[in-house]
Amino acid sequence: MEENYELKKEYTIPYDLFREAYRDYQKLYVFTKSRIKTVLFAVLALAVLIIGTTVFDDSGVKVKYIFYLLFMGLSALSYKSWNDPNKMRDSLVKSVQALGEPVYSIGIGGGHVDIWTVSDDSSTDVETDEPAEEIDDPLPEKTRLTVTEKFQLHEYENYFLIVPDETMLYVLPKKGFSESELQTVRAIAG
């Protein structure tokens, strides 16, 4: 069944562009919550430290030990909430880099956006003299994104960040698109 698209285009996403796009996604949706949790845990750790050293100064060793453990736990949670987005980005970018540069296709029309993989990256295939084993690994199905009130389209210098909801993102590089095709992309959320 052939779709009637206003725009149908194939593209690839270089991993350095994906890293930049994912960082911008985190700035919009992740860093604010993460930084609030970091500050909250740090303030609680500081409060526990102050209370433990002043109020319970002359108390027994067990009470001081409990406050010390509580301080260390809150400090660790503060560091973890600060570091997790960076660690997640690095892990995701490494995974995308391992994929190579598969060819994707986008279809825009009728209040929805379809994105699918056209072919795997052939540059990562290793040629050997041995006969190749048939690996039946089909390409993923089309992903249909319906344009709703949650749908967000963010434009940057080199790419569009398509965010159907706060938990997913798609990167659409501008390279290779004409100005009229870019206008079609801009009109998605308009």
N, C-alpha and C positions, 0 to 999 in steps of 0.2 A: 504494500500500500504506500504510494508516494504522497508525501505531505505537500501542501501548498505553503511554502515559506516565503516571507518577504526577503529574507536573507538566508543563504546557506553557504557556509564557508569552512574550509579546512585550515587548521593551524597547529602549531606546536608550542610548547611552553618550555623555554630554557630554565634550568633549575635555579639560576641566579635571579631570574625574574620572579620565579615562584617564591624564593626566599624573601625578596623585597615585598611581594604582595601579601605573603602570610604575616610579615611584620606589621604591615598597615592594617590588616584584619585584626591582629592582636591589639593594636593601638585603639581601634574602634570598639572592640567587644570584650577583650580579655584583661588588658592591663589595669583598667580602672578598678574592677572587682579585686584583682590580685593585689594591687597596691593598698586598697582599703583593708583587706585582710592582713597584709603585712604590718601596716601601722597599728591595727587593733591588737594583734598578737605582741608586737613590740611594746606597746603601752602597757598591756597586761603584764608582760614579763618585767618591765621596769617597776610597776606597782608592787608586784610580788617581791621583787628584790628590796625595795624600800621598806615595805611592811616587815619582811623577814629580818632585815638588819636593825630596824629601829624598835618596832613594837615587841618583837620576840628576842631582844638582845640578850636577856638574862634567862631565857628558857633552856630546856634540855637539848641534848644533841639530836634526838629524834625529830623534834619540831624544826630545828634548823635544817636537818637533812631533807625533810619533806618540802620545805620552802626552796631549798637548793634544787631539788628534782623538778619542782613545779616551774621554777625560773628557767632551767635548762630546757624543759619540754616546750614552754612557750617561746623561747628563743629559737628552738629548732623549727617550730611551726611557722614562725615569722620568716625565717630563712627559706623554708620550703615553699611558702606561698609567693615569695619574691622570685625564687629561682625556677619554679615549675614551668612558667610560660617560655622561658628561654630554652630550657631543656627539651620541652615539647617541640618547639620550632626546629631545633637542631635535628632531632630525631625524625621529624616529618620531612625535612629538606633532604636528609640522607636517603630516606625511602624513595622520595621522588627522583633523586639523582640516580639511584640504582635502577629505576625504570628506563632510564635513557630519555629519549624525546619521542614518545609515541605521537602519532598523528590523531588529532581530535577533529570533530566536526561540530558546528553549531548550526541550528536551524531556528529562526525566529519568525513567529507568526501566530496570529489568532489568540493573543493573550497568554502565550506560553513560550518557553524556550526549551528546545531539545538539545542535549549535549550527549555525544557518544564517541567511542573510540573507533577510529577507522582502521588503524593498523598499529602493531607493536613497533618499537624502535628496532630496525634491522642492524643498526651500527653496533649493537652490543652482542650480536650473534657471533659465535666463534666457529670458524670453519675447520673441520678436521677431515682426515682421510677415511675415518670410519663412517659406516652408513648411519644416517641420522635416524633416531627413533622418532616415531610419530607421537607427538604429544598433543592430545586433544584438549586444548585449553582455549575455549571459545572467548571471543571478545565480550565485554560486558554489554548488557542491553542499553537501549537509550534511556537517558534520565530526563524526565519531563519536569520542568519547573514551571509551575503556574504562577502568573503574576497576580499577587494578592497584596493586601495592605502591609504584610510583613516583608515583602520582597524589596530588597535594596540594591541599587546599582551605584557604585562609587567609581568615579573616573579619576585616574591618575595620569601622569605624563606618558607612560609607556604601556598602560594596560587598564582594563576595566576589572573591577572586583564585583562579582555577582554574588549576592548573599540572599538566598531564598528565605532563610531564617537565621537566627544568631548562632546556630550550631553547624552550618555548612557554608562553604565558599567555593566559588569557581573563578578561575583566572582566565581572562580573555585578553591576550596581547594585542596591541594596536598594530604591530608590525604586519605588513601585508594586506591591510584593510584600506580601501579607498575612503575618501571623505564622505561619500554618500552611504557607504556601508557603516561607517562610524556613526553617522546620523541615525541610521536604522537602529543601531545598538543603543544609542542615547535615548531613543523614543520608547524603549521597552518599558521603563518605569514612569514615563511621562504621561 
